[in-house]
Amino acid sequence: MMTSAANERGKAFAIGVALNAAFVALEVFYGLQADSLALLADAGHNLSDVLGLVVAWAGFLVARRVPSDSHTYGWQRGSILAALANAVLLLMAVGGLAWGAIDRLVIPTPIAGVTVIWVAGAGVVVNTATALLFLRGRSEDLNIRGAFLHMAADALVSLGVMVAGVLYLWQGWLWIDPAISLVIGAVILAGTWSLLRQSLHLSLDGVPHTVTLAEVREYLAGLPGVSGVHDLHVWSLGTSEAAMTVHLNVAPELAGEDLLRTVADELRRRFGVGHVTVQLEIGSGACPSGLGEHVPVVVTGDPP
C-alpha cells in the first residue's frame, strides 16, 4: 500500500501529464498558425517532457513493487533507469531544437508575434505549475528531480519564446526566433548533463552523491574496538535509497548486537544509508578472503 506521500506524488504525475499533453496540442495548433519555429520547437520539447513524465511515473510505480524471489531488492532500480531515460529524452529534444534553429537561421521566416507571445505565456504558467508539483521531492529522489528539471526547463523555454515574440514585434528581427531557440537549448543542455551523469553513475552501482565514502570509512574505523574496515560497498537501490555492506574487525568483547545496532542506526542518521549489512570479524587486519574467525551474526537496518 502506498503512503500518503507516495499517493501525493502519483497524483502529481497524473496532473502533470494531463496539463502538458493538453498544452502540447495547443502549441502545435498555434505554432502552425503563427509559423513560429520557437513555438513548434517548444511543443516538441514539451512532447518529450510528456513522455519523460510518463517514464518517470512508470519508474516511480515500478520502484514501489515489493521484493520477490526473482527480485530480492524489489524494482527500485526502475526509478534510476527512468531518470536516465529522462536525461536522454531531454538531450534528443535539444538536438532537434538546435537542428531546426540552424535551418531557420539560414532561411529566416516571419512569425505571428502576438500569437507566439500569448501561447508561450500560457506555457510559462503550465510548466511552472507542473514543476512546483515536484518541488519538494527533488532533493532526495533523482527520478523526481528529473521530472522537476523537465518542467523547469519547459518554463524557461516558454519564457524564451515569449521574449522572441516581443523582440520580433519591436524590432522585426527574423533571426531572433531561432537565435533564442539555440540559447535555450544550450541552457537545457547544461542542466541536463548533471542529470545524465548522476543517473548513469547510479545505474553502474556508483556511490550516491549524498554519501562520502571516506567519511563513512572514518566513522567506522573510529568506533571503539574496531581495528579494521574492509569490503566496504555503498550503492543505490533506487533514486532515493542507498544500501551498504561492510566487514569490521573487532575485539571479541565488543562483537555483539549493541555494536551492530549502533552502526546501522548511525549510518542511517548521518549518511542516509537505510539498508545496512555488517559482518563482524574477530581479530585485526583486513580479511577480504574470508580468513579468520567470523562472528555468526549480521544485522540489516531497513528504513522505518
C-alpha positions as CSV (number, residue, x, y, z in Angstrom):
1,M,0.0,0.0,0.0
2,M,1.3,3.4,-0.9
3,T,1.9,6.0,1.8
4,S,0.3,9.4,1.7
5,A,3.5,11.0,0.3
6,A,3.6,8.3,-2.5
7,N,-0.1,9.0,-3.3
8,E,0.6,12.7,-3.5
9,R,3.5,12.1,-6.0
10,G,1.3,9.8,-8.0
11,K,-1.3,12.5,-8.3
12,A,1.4,15.0,-9.2
13,F,2.4,12.8,-12.1
14,A,-1.2,12.4,-13.3
15,I,-1.8,16.1,-13.2
16,G,1.5,17.0,-14.8
17,V,0.9,14.6,-17.7
18,A,-2.6,15.8,-18.4
19,L,-1.7,19.5,-18.2
20,N,1.3,19.2,-20.5
21,A,-0.4,16.9,-23.1
22,A,-3.2,19.5,-23.5
23,F,-0.7,22.3,-23.8
24,V,1.3,20.4,-26.5
25,A,-1.8,20.2,-28.6
26,L,-2.4,23.9,-28.1
27,E,1.2,24.8,-29.0
28,V,1.2,22.7,-32.2
29,F,-2.0,24.3,-33.4
30,Y,-0.9,27.9,-32.8
31,G,2.7,27.2,-33.8
32,L,1.5,26.2,-37.3
33,Q,-0.9,29.1,-37.4
34,A,1.9,31.6,-36.5
35,D,4.7,29.7,-38.4
36,S,6.9,30.0,-35.4
37,L,9.8,27.6,-35.1
38,A,10.4,28.6,-31.5
39,L,6.7,27.7,-30.7
40,L,6.9,24.4,-32.6
41,A,10.2,23.6,-31.0
42,D,8.7,24.3,-27.6
43,A,5.8,22.0,-28.5
44,G,8.3,19.3,-29.5
45,H,10.2,19.8,-26.3
46,N,7.0,19.7,-24.3
47,L,6.0,16.4,-26.0
48,S,9.3,14.9,-25.0
49,D,8.6,16.1,-21.4
50,V,5.2,14.4,-21.5
51,L,7.0,11.2,-22.5
52,G,9.5,12.0,-19.8
53,L,6.8,12.4,-17.2
54,V,5.2,9.1,-18.2
55,V,8.6,7.4,-18.0
56,A,9.3,8.9,-14.5
57,W,5.8,8.0,-13.4
58,A,6.3,4.4,-14.6
59,G,9.7,4.3,-12.8
60,F,8.0,5.6,-9.6
61,L,5.3,2.9,-9.7
62,V,7.7,0.1,-10.6
63,A,10.1,1.1,-7.8
64,R,7.3,0.6,-5.3
65,R,6.8,-3.1,-6.1
66,V,7.6,-5.4,-3.2
67,P,10.7,-7.7,-3.3
68,S,10.2,-11.2,-4.6
69,D,12.2,-14.4,-5.1
70,S,13.3,-13.2,-8.5
71,H,13.9,-9.5,-7.5
72,T,15.1,-9.7,-3.9
73,Y,15.6,-5.9,-3.7
74,G,12.4,-5.2,-5.4
75,W,12.2,-3.0,-8.5
76,Q,13.7,0.2,-7.1
77,R,16.3,0.5,-9.8
78,G,13.5,1.2,-12.2
79,S,13.5,4.8,-10.9
80,I,17.2,5.1,-11.8
81,L,16.5,3.9,-15.3
82,A,13.6,6.3,-15.6
83,A,15.9,9.2,-14.6
84,L,18.4,8.1,-17.2
85,A,15.8,7.8,-19.9
86,N,14.6,11.3,-19.0
87,A,18.1,12.7,-19.5
88,V,18.4,11.0,-22.9
89,L,15.0,12.3,-24.0
90,L,16.0,15.8,-23.0
91,L,19.2,15.6,-25.0
92,M,17.3,14.3,-28.0
93,A,14.9,17.2,-27.7
94,V,17.8,19.7,-27.5
95,G,19.4,18.2,-30.6
96,G,16.1,18.6,-32.6
97,L,15.7,22.1,-31.3
98,A,19.3,23.1,-32.5
99,W,18.9,21.5,-35.9
100,G,15.6,23.4,-36.6
101,A,17.1,26.6,-35.3
102,I,20.1,26.5,-37.5
103,D,18.0,25.8,-40.5
104,R,15.8,28.8,-39.7
105,L,18.8,31.0,-39.3
106,V,19.9,30.1,-42.9
107,I,16.4,30.8,-44.2
108,P,14.7,33.4,-42.0
109,T,10.9,33.2,-41.8
110,P,8.4,35.8,-40.4
111,I,6.3,34.8,-37.4
112,A,3.0,35.9,-35.8
113,G,4.5,37.6,-32.8
114,V,1.3,38.3,-30.9
115,T,0.2,34.6,-31.1
116,V,3.6,33.4,-30.1
117,I,3.6,35.7,-27.0
118,W,0.2,34.6,-25.7
119,V,0.7,30.8,-26.3
120,A,4.2,30.9,-24.8
121,G,2.9,32.8,-21.8
122,A,0.4,30.1,-21.2
123,G,3.3,27.7,-21.4
124,V,5.2,29.5,-18.6
125,V,2.1,29.2,-16.4
126,V,1.5,25.5,-17.2
127,N,5.1,24.4,-16.9
128,T,5.8,26.4,-13.7
129,A,2.7,24.9,-12.1
130,T,3.8,21.4,-13.1
131,A,7.4,22.0,-11.8
132,L,6.0,23.1,-8.5
133,L,4.3,19.7,-8.1
134,F,7.7,18.1,-7.9
135,L,9.5,20.8,-5.9
136,R,9.5,19.1,-2.5
137,G,10.8,15.7,-3.6
138,R,13.6,16.8,-6.0
139,S,16.4,16.9,-3.4
140,E,16.2,13.3,-2.2
141,D,14.9,11.4,-5.3
142,L,16.8,11.6,-8.6
143,N,13.7,10.4,-10.6
144,I,11.6,13.2,-9.1
145,R,14.4,15.6,-9.8
146,G,14.4,14.6,-13.4
147,A,10.7,15.3,-13.7
148,F,11.2,18.7,-12.0
149,L,14.1,19.6,-14.3
150,H,11.9,18.7,-17.3
151,M,9.2,21.1,-16.2
152,A,11.5,23.8,-15.1
153,A,13.3,23.6,-18.5
154,D,10.0,23.9,-20.2
155,A,9.1,27.0,-18.3
156,L,12.4,28.5,-19.3
157,V,11.9,27.6,-23.0
158,S,8.4,29.1,-23.0
159,L,9.8,32.3,-21.4
160,G,12.4,32.5,-24.1
161,V,9.8,32.1,-26.8
162,M,7.9,35.0,-25.2
163,V,11.0,37.1,-25.4
164,A,11.5,36.2,-29.0
165,G,7.9,37.2,-29.8
166,V,8.3,40.6,-28.1
167,L,11.6,41.4,-29.8
168,Y,10.3,40.4,-33.1
169,L,7.3,42.7,-32.8
170,W,9.6,45.5,-31.5
171,Q,12.5,45.2,-34.0
172,G,11.2,42.9,-36.7
173,W,14.3,40.7,-36.4
174,L,13.7,37.5,-38.3
175,W,16.7,35.8,-36.7
176,I,15.6,36.3,-33.1
177,D,13.3,33.4,-33.0
178,P,15.9,30.7,-33.9
179,A,18.6,32.5,-32.1
180,I,16.8,32.4,-28.8
181,S,15.9,28.7,-29.5
182,L,19.7,28.0,-29.7
183,V,20.3,29.8,-26.4
184,I,17.5,27.9,-24.7
185,G,18.9,24.7,-26.0
186,A,22.3,25.4,-24.5
187,V,20.8,26.2,-21.1
188,I,18.8,23.0,-21.1
189,L,21.9,21.0,-22.2
190,A,23.8,22.4,-19.2
191,G,21.1,21.4,-16.8
192,T,20.6,18.0,-18.3
193,W,24.2,17.0,-18.2
194,S,24.2,16.7,-14.4
195,L,21.0,14.5,-14.5
196,L,22.6,12.3,-17.2
197,R,25.9,11.9,-15.3
198,Q,24.2,11.1,-12.0
199,S,21.7,8.7,-13.3
200,L,24.3,6.8,-15.4
201,H,26.6,6.8,-12.3
202,L,23.9,5.2,-10.1
203,S,22.9,2.7,-12.8
204,L,26.5,1.4,-12.7
205,D,26.3,1.0,-8.9
206,G,28.2,4.2,-8.1
207,V,28.2,5.6,-4.6
208,P,25.3,8.1,-4.2
209,H,26.3,11.7,-4.2
210,T,24.8,12.1,-0.7
211,V,27.4,9.7,0.7
212,T,31.1,10.4,1.0
213,L,32.8,7.0,1.3
214,A,35.9,8.4,3.1
215,E,33.7,9.8,5.8
216,V,31.8,6.5,6.2
217,R,35.1,4.7,6.5
218,E,36.4,7.2,9.0
219,Y,33.3,6.8,11.2
220,L,33.5,3.0,11.1
221,A,37.3,3.0,11.8
222,G,36.8,5.3,14.8
223,L,34.3,3.0,16.6
224,P,35.6,1.6,19.9
225,G,37.1,-1.8,19.5
226,V,37.2,-1.7,15.7
227,S,40.7,-2.4,14.3
228,G,39.9,-2.8,10.6
229,V,37.4,-1.9,8.0
230,H,37.3,-3.7,4.7
231,D,34.9,-4.9,1.9
232,L,33.1,-1.6,2.2
233,H,30.5,-1.1,-0.5
234,V,27.8,1.6,-0.9
235,W,25.4,1.7,-3.8
236,S,21.9,2.9,-4.7
237,L,18.9,0.6,-4.6
238,G,16.9,3.3,-6.3
239,T,16.9,7.1,-6.7
240,S,16.0,7.7,-3.0
241,E,17.5,4.7,-1.1
242,A,21.1,3.6,-0.5
243,A,22.5,0.3,0.7
244,M,25.8,-0.7,2.3
245,T,27.8,-3.8,3.2
246,V,31.0,-3.8,5.3
247,H,33.2,-6.2,7.3
248,L,34.6,-4.9,10.6
249,N,37.5,-6.4,12.6
250,V,36.6,-6.0,16.3
251,A,37.8,-7.1,19.7
252,P,36.0,-10.2,21.0
253,E,34.4,-8.5,24.0
254,L,32.7,-5.8,21.7
255,A,31.4,-8.1,19.0
256,G,27.7,-8.1,19.8
257,E,24.2,-6.9,18.9
258,D,24.7,-3.5,20.5
259,L,27.6,-2.6,18.2
260,L,25.7,-3.8,15.1
261,R,22.6,-1.8,16.0
262,T,24.6,1.3,16.7
263,V,26.3,1.1,13.4
264,A,23.1,0.6,11.5
265,D,21.3,3.5,13.3
266,E,24.2,5.9,12.9
267,L,24.7,5.2,9.2
268,R,21.1,5.9,8.6
269,R,21.1,9.1,10.6
270,R,24.5,10.5,9.4
271,F,24.6,9.4,5.8
272,G,21.1,8.4,4.9
273,V,22.0,4.8,4.2
274,G,18.8,2.9,5.0
275,H,19.8,-0.7,4.2
276,V,22.9,-1.7,6.1
277,T,24.5,-5.2,6.4
278,V,27.5,-5.5,8.8
279,Q,29.8,-8.6,9.2
280,L,31.9,-8.6,12.4
281,E,35.2,-10.5,12.4
282,I,37.2,-11.3,15.5
283,G,40.8,-10.1,15.3
284,S,42.7,-7.3,13.4
285,G,43.7,-6.7,9.8
286,A,41.7,-7.0,6.6
287,C,40.4,-10.5,5.7
288,P,38.8,-10.0,2.3
289,S,39.2,-13.6,1.5
290,G,37.1,-14.7,4.5
291,L,40.1,-16.0,6.5
292,G,39.9,-15.6,10.3
293,E,37.2,-16.1,12.8
294,H,33.8,-14.6,11.9
295,V,31.1,-13.7,14.4
296,P,27.9,-15.5,13.1
297,V,25.7,-12.5,13.3
298,V,24.7,-10.0,10.7
299,V,22.4,-7.0,11.1
300,T,20.4,-5.4,8.3
301,G,18.9,-2.0,9.0
302,D,16.0,-1.3,6.8
303,P,14.3,2.1,6.6
304,P,11.5,2.5,9.2
